Amino acid sequence: MDQLKLLGVALGLACLAGVNLYLTVFVTGLAIHFHWIVLGPQYESLALLGHPVFIWVSGTLYVLEFLADKIPWIDSAWDTVHTIIRPIGGALLAIRVLGETTPAFDIAVALAAGGASLVTHFAKASTRLVANTSPEPFSNIGLSLGEDVAVLGGLALIHYNPLYALGVFVLLLSIILYFAPKIFRAVRVKLWLIWKKLNRPADRDAASTLPTVLPSRYSSVFNHENLLNETVAWAAPCICKKGPGVAANSSGLLVATNEDPNRLFFMARKSWSTKARTLNIEGCVARREPKFLSENLILAPESGRGTNAVFLFERGRGERVQQIVNFINNRAIAPVAPSPAAEPVLPA
């Protein structure tokens, strides 16, 4: 039982360090220094955190982090720097909790605790990166305060019942790991959109012609799915944020045909293969929705209730998205004819 309590304290401090290392060390040090908590014999190794030097240093760094966490993009830069610092801090805290052990056991604990800190750090940094795409700063402030409250609540739970803390943190890590692939794809999309926005030429907003030629890596897939030998009306690289049968945040190519404008193909790139999905857009209307990092194509029922699909295009492709919107909304009148001067498709 005592070993499980030690594990609960070690794992809990490691997880909290991944969210806010300095607040974890600062509050723990204050509690030890002012005897708000009485350390049992098995936790005597944590008494070092109550030294005034540790309190002053961690407190100063926490103030800096408190301010940096409230400023959009500064918080992401701060998280990037701490991608190494927080796991190392979490590993050292866990080793300190367990006290004198064998070198082999110390290495195992350091790897496990560092991994736990890295998982919670990844969840925090990913959430901040997604929040930074909104132009208002209030989400950053709310997230920062919520994280501080969560750290304080976690420390209180560790103090009052390490066994419950162990169960809660194991459950938390399991949930984060379960959703890790989706989180990773969302972060990858945000980073790609940020990179495109930062490297966009000044004249990129100029009108562009919708491409009508498929890249070679998509041609075979399209020919396989295209049983009626329809011709390509246009093909545009994008990211599917939401779509029937398509994984969220999948990059690929959106293709329309001249013969059947009520159907779209989305060719998603997955690992080393490409899979095509057919999207029936009959009864749907399209609209363009400019965002901070992207130009969004929204497909929704004519009734206006709900959303069938959302496709993201890099910022500066507003004219291209508007052409697609016009094609879809005017498909009952006349489909768009291929243009011989169309520009080649860029890689998605």
N, C-alpha and C positions, 0 to 999 in steps of 0.2 A: 504493500500500500504506500509506504514512504517513497519507494522508487517511482511509483506512478505520479505522486504529488510533485516530486522533483522534475519529472518529465513534463508535467503540466506547466510548471513555472518556466522551465527552460524553453519549451515550445511556444508558450504564450509570449514571453519577452521577445523571442525571435520574430514571431509574426508581427507584433506591434512595432518592432524596430524597422520592419519593412515598410510600415506606413509612416512613422515619424520616429526616427532613432533618437533624436535629441530630446524630444518631449518624454519619451520612455525613460531615458537615463536621468533626465532632470527631475521628474516627479518621483521616481524611485529613490534617487539620492536624497531629495528633500525629506521624504517619508522616513528614511533611515536616519538621517542627520538629526531631525527634530523628534525622533522616537515616536512618530505617528504609528509606526508598526514596530513590533518586536520580532527580530529575526530568531527563528529557531536554530538549534545547533547545526542542522543540516544546511542552513542558508547563510552561515557566517561568512562565506566567501564573497557574498554580495555587499558586505560592510564597506568595502572599498569605494562603492558608488556614493557613499555618504560623505566622503572627504570634500572639504570646501573647494578644492581645485576642480574636481569633477563637476561639482554643482555649478560653479561659475562658468566653466567652459561650455558645458551642455546648455546652460541657461542662455548664454550669449548666442550660441548657434541656433537655439530654438527661436529666439527673437528674430534672427535673420530669416529663418525658414518661415516663421509666421507671416512676415512681411512679403517674402517672395511668393508664398503660396496664394496670395490674394491678387497677383498681377498676371493676367493672361500671357501665355508664352514664356514669361519669366519662370513660372512654376514648372513648365515642361523642361526648360533648360536646367533648372535646379534638380529635377528628377533624373535627368540624363547624367549629370555629374555624380549623383548618389546611387547610380545603378551598381557601382562597386562598393561604395562606402556602407550602404545599409546592410547588404548581406554579410559583409565582414563584421560589422557591429553586432548584428544578430547572432552570428556564430560565436563571437567572443563573450557575449552575454550568456549564452547557453552553456558554454564551457565553464564560465565563472560560477553558474548556478550549481553545476554538478561537482565542483571542487576538484580535489586531487584524484585523478584516475590514471589509467595506463595511456601511453601515447597513441596506441592504436584506437582506443575508445575515444580519445579526444578528437582524432581525425574523423571518425565516424560521426560524432556529435556535431563537429564543425560543418561537415558536408550536409547533414540533415537540417541543421538549424539555418545554415546559410541558404539552403534551397528553399526552406519555408519563408525566410525573409525575402528572397528573390521573387517568390510567387506573389506575396502580398504587395511588394513594391511594383511588380508588373501590373497588378490589378489597379493600384492607385495611379500609376503613371499613364496607363491606358485610358482610364476614366478622365483624367485631366486633359489628355490630348484631344479626346472627343469633345469635351466641354469647351475647349479653346476655339473650336470652329464656329461657335456662336459669338456674335459681335459684342454682346453685353457682358459685363464683368461679374454680375451677381451670382452666376452659377459657380464661378471660381471661389468666391467668398463663402457661399453656402457649403460647397464641398470641403473647403479647408476647415471650416468650423466643425462640420460633421465628422471629419477625420480626427480632429483633436478630441472631440467628445467620445468617439469610439475608442481611442487610445486610453483615455481616462477610465472609461467603463471597463475596458479589458484589464487594466491594472487592478481595478477594484475587484473584479471577478477572480483574478489570480490570487489576490490576498485573502479573500473570504473563502474560496473553495477551489483549490488547484485542480481537483478531479473534474468538476464541472467545466472549468476553463479548458482542460485537456480535450474534453468532448466537443466543446464549442469550436475550438481552433481546428481540430481535425475535420469537423464538418465544414467549416469555412474554407479550408484548403481544398477539400474534395469538391466543393461547389465551384471554386475558381478554376481548378484543373479541368473539371467537366466542360466548362464554357470557354476554356483557353483557346481552342481552335477558332471559335467565332470571334473572340476578342482579338486574336492575332490578325484575322482577316480584316476586321474593322480598322485596326491600327495601321495595317499595311496600306489600306485604301487612303486613309487620312494622310499618311506620309507621302504617298504617291501624288495626291492632289496638292499638298503643300509644295513638293518639289516642282511640279508643273507650274504652279502659280509663281514661284520665285524665279523660275527660269523662262517664263513666258516672254517672247519678244514684244516690243512695244506696239507693233502693228498686227498683233495676232487677232485683234477684234475685227479685222477687216472681213468682208464677206468671203466665204469659202464655198466651193462646190462640193456637194455630197459625192464621195467616192462611189464608183460603180464596179470596181474590180476587186475581187477577193485575193488576199494574200495566199501564197501557195499552201501554207499549212492549214488553211481553212477550206480550200477548194475541194479536196477529196471528201471531207465531212459533209459539205453542202451538197455535193453531187450524190452522196449516199442517201441523204435525207430527202433530196429533191426528186421525188419519184416522177413528177409530171414534167421534168426538164424545164422548169420555169426560169426566166432570165432575171438577173439581179437589177433591181431598181436603184438601190443604194445600199451601202455597207459602211457602218460607222463603229469604231472601237469605243467601248464604254465599260462601265461597271454596273452590274445588276445589283442594286441594293435590296430590291424585293421583286419577286416574280414567281409564278407557279412552276414548281418543279425545279427551281434554280436555287442553289445555295446562296445565302445572303453574302454580298460583297464579293461576288465572283466577277473576275475580269474576262472580257471576251469581245465578241463582235455581234452587233445587232444588224440583221439583214432583212430587207424587204424585197419582194418580187413584183414584177410588172403585172403578172397575170392574176395574182391573188393579193390585193392590198389589205384584205381583212386578216392576214396572217403574217406574223413576223417569226424569224428564226433568231434565237440567241445561241451563239456558239461559245460555250464556256471553256476556258482553259483550266484544266485540273491536272496537276503534276505534269506528266509527260504526254498526256492525252488530251483530246478535245472532244467534247460532247455537245450535240445540238439539241435544243429544246424548241418545240413549236409553240408559239403563243397566239392564241385566237383572240383578236382584238375587235371582233364584230360586236357592235353595240357599245364600244368604248370611245371616249373622247380624250384627246391629248392636250396637255398644256405645258408650257415652259415655266420653270420656277428657278430664277437665279438665286444662288446661295453665295456665301462668303468664299468658299473654296471650289465650288462646282456649279455647273449648269445642269439642272435636273429636268428630266423628261418624265412627266407623270401621266400614267394611263389609268383612267377611272371610268366606271359605268356612267352612261348618259344620265342616270338618275341623280348622280352626284354623291351617292353614298358609298363610302369606302374607296379603296385604291387597289387596282389590280396589279400594277407593276410600277417600279421606280428605277430609272436608269440615270447614272451619273456620268457627265462628260466634264472634261477638264475646263477650268475657267478660261474664258476667251473663245469658247466654241458656241456662243449664244446664237450666232447666225445659223450655224449648222443645226442646232437643236430646233430653232424656229422653222427651218425647212422641213425637218422631220414632223413637227407638229402640224404644219400645213398639209403635208402628204397624208397623214393619218386622218385629219379632220375633213379633208376634201377627197378622200379615196372613192367616195360614191360618184364623184363628178368625173374625175380623170386622173389616173395614176401618173406619177412623174416618169418622164422618159429618160433613159440613160443619156448622160452628157459625154461626148467624146473627149472633152477637155478636162474631165474630172481628175482631181489630184489622187495620187496613190494613197492607199490606206496605211496609216502609221501603226506600228505595233501597239497592242493594247497594254 
